[in-house]
Amino acid sequence: MKKKSINIALIVLAAFILIVFYNKPDSFVHTSLTDRFNPFIEKTTTYAQVPTGTQSYHEVQGYNSKDGHVLSYKLKKVGGYDPQGKYVAIEHKGQYVKSIKYISKQNFLSKIDK
């Protein structure tokens, strides 16, 4: 029984190490679940223009809040709550989207024109 517990603990540890150390933006393991718990990915706010008439956005191209440049990757899936909203501020950690907030066009333009 003790040997079985040790083997299970080693398997769980190995899986954790693989997820954490091989979870780079260009790697094969880059999902909202793994990004949520990866301590090497920092939380950031990104600004984006999204299509109206829907509350589910796919392949969202965002702009970095620090310098206004386009992100090197797209957010695969972002859920919304206002089908009329066109500009959003997305708080996320890699592919893990924590929250979104609809903003005005003027606010959006001021954030990306840096």
Stockholm file with secondary structure:
# STOCKHOLM 1.0

chainA/1-114         MKKKSINIALIVLAAFILIVFYNKPDSFVHTSLTDRFNPFIEKTTTYAQVPTGTQSYHEVQGYNSKDGHVLSYKLKKVGGYDPQGKYVAIEHKGQYVKSIKYISKQNFLSKIDK
#=GR chainA/1-114 SS CHHHHHHHHHHHHHHHHHHHHTCCTTSSCCCHHHHHHCTTSCCEEEEEECCSSCSEEEEEEEEETTTCCEEEEEEEEEECSCTTCCEEEEEEETTEEEEEEEECHHHHHHHHCC
#=GC SS_cons         CHHHHHHHHHHHHHHHHHHHHTCCTTSSCCCHHHHHHCTTSCCEEEEEECCSSCSEEEEEEEEETTTCCEEEEEEEEEECSCTTCCEEEEEEETTEEEEEEEECHHHHHHHHCC
//
